[in-house]
Amino acid sequence: MGIDIAVHRYTLTSAFGRGLAANRAGLTGGRSALSSYALADGFPCALGRVSGLEDVAIAERLARYDCRNNRLAELALETDGFKEAVAAVIRDVGAGRVGVVIGTSTSGIATTEAAYRSAAFARDGVLAADFPYRETHNVFSCADFVRRSLGAQGPALVVSTACSSSAKAFVAAARLVASGACRAVVVGGVDSLCDTTLYGFHSLGLLSRGHPRPFSAHRDGIGVGEAAGFALVGPPTLFGARGGLHLVGGGESSDAYHMTAPHPEALGAREAIGAALQDAGWAPEDVDYVHLHGTGTPHNDAAEDQGLARLGLAGVPAGSTKGAIGHTLGAAGVCGVAFVGLGMEACFMPGTANTEARDPTFHSDLLLAGRPGVIRRALVNTFGFGGSNCSLALEWRS
């Protein structure tokens, strides 16, 4: 696609805390924000929970949108001056020229879970007639809520491709800008904790028995996290500055090898990463850092390592942040963009929390601990269920 999209403003709320300062501190401190949790059957796992969501107030005009997922979105929107930055762009270009693209996997499904557990459902056997499915559980709920909260009136859509959702949202936003449909786009990823996710991964045998250890020989699964991140993007000329974080390439693939397992020869991963490199016009030696998908599952990590090695990227410093905040699913892509942006600003290469040693059969230059280092060009990898993959090429300009 040959894109050049400026990331004018971004924000992230994760298990590290609310806003960029909290996430920068967690990232550079090398700590894990995961907490221990036990499922109903006693299975021990780890969660990356965002605190304070119970206290988030949703505006009265948007009361029907009130759910954990949209509260998480609102908490992030009101952080790091993000709402104010969007409002300024809306004043400049008009609300109809500002779009919204959100990535999510389960949206507000926790609200429906609660409704099925309610006394009313136990008594009547049906959900209440006024149950706000459209405003909470519906996959479009978050994009609808965000555009109404911000006052954006341009095109709005949701990408739901499991773990690659919000990375693909960046590519979709770039297309909206390139086509002229939007002058600026609010790109986001929001996924909140729910039993459907926890017990779904447990049934697949993909939850770690304890804390996840990405790229370790002893890795045994993921830890589930929740997060919300947003970025205000558009052509560099819109924001009047050429420096800062830019999206310069995006690669997507869909190998459809298996519903939950990656292609054994990393076909989808290689196609997505290779397409991102080609789109950006980079050779492998141009890349300074790779933010790994790095889930901590046996097959996914092995496929990613193989994909990097086959593309000549085995010697590039790489790290996974999922051992620190958990796998945030539909928000994983925007988390990766935010962490890379923070690393670029701080001249810091994020490491891999919880992993003590790399799998000796792997080839990647895995950073166990973060270290000082200049990142000018980086890849953010995300690989979703069903072989729906995306890799983003990010560049820092001074």
Secondary structure as GFF3:
##gff-version 3
##sequence-region A 1 398
A	DSSP	beta_strand	5	14	.	.	.	ID=ss1
A	DSSP	beta_strand	17	18	.	.	.	ID=ss2
A	DSSP	alpha_helix	20	29	.	.	.	ID=ss3
A	DSSP	beta_strand	35	38	.	.	.	ID=ss4
A	DSSP	beta_strand	44	48	.	.	.	ID=ss5
A	DSSP	three_ten_helix	53	55	.	.	.	ID=ss6
A	DSSP	three_ten_helix	60	65	.	.	.	ID=ss7
A	DSSP	alpha_helix	68	77	.	.	.	ID=ss8
A	DSSP	alpha_helix	82	93	.	.	.	ID=ss9
A	DSSP	three_ten_helix	95	97	.	.	.	ID=ss10
A	DSSP	beta_strand	98	103	.	.	.	ID=ss11
A	DSSP	alpha_helix	109	117	.	.	.	ID=ss12
A	DSSP	alpha_helix	119	124	.	.	.	ID=ss13
A	DSSP	alpha_helix	141	150	.	.	.	ID=ss14
A	DSSP	beta_strand	156	159	.	.	.	ID=ss15
A	DSSP	three_ten_helix	162	164	.	.	.	ID=ss16
A	DSSP	alpha_helix	165	179	.	.	.	ID=ss17
A	DSSP	beta_strand	184	191	.	.	.	ID=ss18
A	DSSP	alpha_helix	195	203	.	.	.	ID=ss19
A	DSSP	beta_strand	224	225	.	.	.	ID=ss20
A	DSSP	beta_strand	227	234	.	.	.	ID=ss21
A	DSSP	alpha_helix	236	239	.	.	.	ID=ss22
A	DSSP	beta_strand	244	254	.	.	.	ID=ss23
A	DSSP	alpha_helix	267	280	.	.	.	ID=ss24
A	DSSP	three_ten_helix	284	286	.	.	.	ID=ss25
A	DSSP	beta_strand	289	291	.	.	.	ID=ss26
A	DSSP	alpha_helix	298	310	.	.	.	ID=ss27
A	DSSP	beta_strand	317	319	.	.	.	ID=ss28
A	DSSP	alpha_helix	322	325	.	.	.	ID=ss29
A	DSSP	three_ten_helix	329	331	.	.	.	ID=ss30
A	DSSP	alpha_helix	332	346	.	.	.	ID=ss31
A	DSSP	beta_strand	348	349	.	.	.	ID=ss32
A	DSSP	beta_strand	365	366	.	.	.	ID=ss33
A	DSSP	beta_strand	371	372	.	.	.	ID=ss34
A	DSSP	beta_strand	377	384	.	.	.	ID=ss35
A	DSSP	three_ten_helix	385	387	.	.	.	ID=ss36
A	DSSP	beta_strand	388	397	.	.	.	ID=ss37
###
